[in-house]
C-alpha cells in the first residue's frame, strides 16, 4: 500500500516516459520476456482449447508449485534453471496422474483433474509456509509465484523465459499439421499410423514448459487464463487456424504489454491479475466487435433483416391493392394501405420512404404509388408467396392458415431457381389455394389475367 | 505360422475377442474377406460392428486374436489401408476448411514436420473432384450439410490411395446425392480391384450395394456372398435372439479371469 501512495506522486508520467525511452534496461528485458510469454502461452494454449482439454493448463500450473518449493528446499537457491527443473518435474508427475487415473480406475477425467490440482496446490502451499518459517536466505519473493510479479524477475529468469517460449513457438510451427490433425480427429490420425503418444507428449511438454516459465510473471493461480483467453477471443475473429493462432499470439502479447507496464509503474501491483483482466477486456471487445461472430454485427444483421421483411411485406400489400382495383390504378392512400397491413402510421411512413429511396414507390396526389420497378418486385414476391402456398397445399397436410403463415416467412428467402423448381413440380401454377391468380414470372404487363 | 497363398486376403481375422471392461463385445470372430469385393458388416444396434472395425484398425485393444492385412500385421500395411470414422466422431465446428481435411489423408506418408507437397495437393484435389465436392474446397467444414461432411471424409480416405477401405456407417443420415456419389465411388474402387468393408445399418439396400455380408451380433453369425447368406434364417439369428447365455457366460469368464489362468497352464 505504501508503494502505491508513493507512486501517486506526479512522477508516474516521468516513469512511464523513461520506460519507453528504454532507460531502464531491466524494464526492457521484462517487457521482451512477457511479450514472448504472452505469445507462446496463447499459441500452445490454443491446442489445449481445440482438444477440449482447456483445464489441463490450470492443473499443470498448480502441480508446479510443490516442485518449485522442493527444489528450493534441496538447493537453497533461486537459480532459474533449478526452479524450472523442479517445476517441470512436478508438473509432469501431475500430468501423468491426471492421465493415468481415468484409464485405470473408475474416476472420470474431470474428477481426476480436480483432485490432482487441489492436492498438488495444497502440498505446495504447505511447503511454502514451511519454508517461510525457516531461517534461510533468498526465501523472500518465493510467494510471488502465486500471483506473479514481473518486477521481481531477474535477467536470468527472463533469459530462460525467452529461450523456452521461442522453443515453443518453433516446435508448434514445425509440427503444426500433425498437432492440428490430432486435435481435429485423433482416432483417424491413429489409423494413419501416426505416433499419437509422441505428439501428445510433446504437446504436454510444451504446455508444461509454458506454464512453468510463466509462473513468475503470471502466477500459479491465473496461468490458465493466459493460456486460454487469447484463443477464446481469437476464435471469434477468424475461421482459419493459422490466422487464429496469429491473432491469439497478438492478443497475448498485448495483454503482456499492458500488465508489465502497470507492474513497472506500480511495483506493488501483481502482474498476473492485470494480465488476466486485460485479456478479459480484449475478449469482451472481440465478443462485441468481431466481424460475423461479434454481437454488434449480428444485431445489425438482424435489424437489416427485419427492415427487409417489413418492406417486402409492404410491397406485397400494395400488389394486393392493385389486384383489388383490377390493376387500373397503382396509387393508394395511407388509409387504404393501413387497412390491409396494420401498423402505426409513423412506421408505415418510414418504410415507404425507404422504398421510395430505392425507387420502388413514389409520392403522388392520392398518397403513394408503385413505380414500374416496384410493381415488378411486388409481383415477384407475390408470385413466390403463392407458389409456396400451392406447393405446401399439394405436398403437406396443413390448414390454409398454417400454409399462409409458412409462406409469409419463406417468400423472403426463396430464390429464383427454387421458385422454378417448385413451378416444375406443381400441377397448376395458375392460382394459389385461396383461388388468387399467381402472377406470371415475367411480370411486365399490368394485366395479370 | 499360417499357410500363405500367392495373394493373401486383404483382411483375415482370426479368433478376435474384444470387451469393454468385463462386458464381452465380440467373441471368437474369424473371417477372411476376398479382394475386390464390397463387404457389409450388418447387425443390430450394440452388436459390436463399429468395435469390430476399430479393433481391426488397432484403435481399440484386442483381448485375443490376430488381424492380418494382405497377410501381414497392420503396421506393415498402413499405407494401403484407409479408415473412415463415423461422422459424429469429430467436432464440425473445428476451424478448418475442406481442402485441409482432405489433405490429412496424405499425412500417413509425411514425416514429422513435413508439409503436403504439390503432388499431395494434386491427389487431394482429384479426390474432391471424384466425390463432386470440388466447389466446396475452400468452405469451412462447419458450413457443410451432413452428406457433404460424409463426402469430405470419403475424399480424405480416397486421398490415401489405399487398396482396402474400412468405413464406419458411410450411408448413415446422408442425402440422395451423397448416396449416389458413394455408390459411384464403390464402382470405381471395385473396378481398380480395391476392397471395401462397411458397417451398414440398412437391410433394404444391403443386397443392392454389397457383394458380401458379415452378419455380426457379439459373434460372427454368418459370412459369405450376398446370395448365399442373405437368408431369413441368418437374419433371424442375427436380429432375433440376444445370445444372452453366451454373453453372460463370457462375462463370467472375464470376471473370473479364467482365460488368463488357462494361458498359464
Interface residues (C-beta under 8 A of the other chain):
Chain A: X50 X52 X174 X175 X177 X178 X180 X181 X183 X184 X185 X187 X188 X189 X190 X191 X192 X193 X194 X235 X238 X239 X240 X241 X244
Chain B: X54 X57 X58 X59 X75 X78 X79 X81 X82 X83 X85 X89 X90 X91 X94 X95 X96 X97 X100 X101 X104 X107 X108 X110 X112 X113 X114 X115 X116 X140 X142 X156 X160
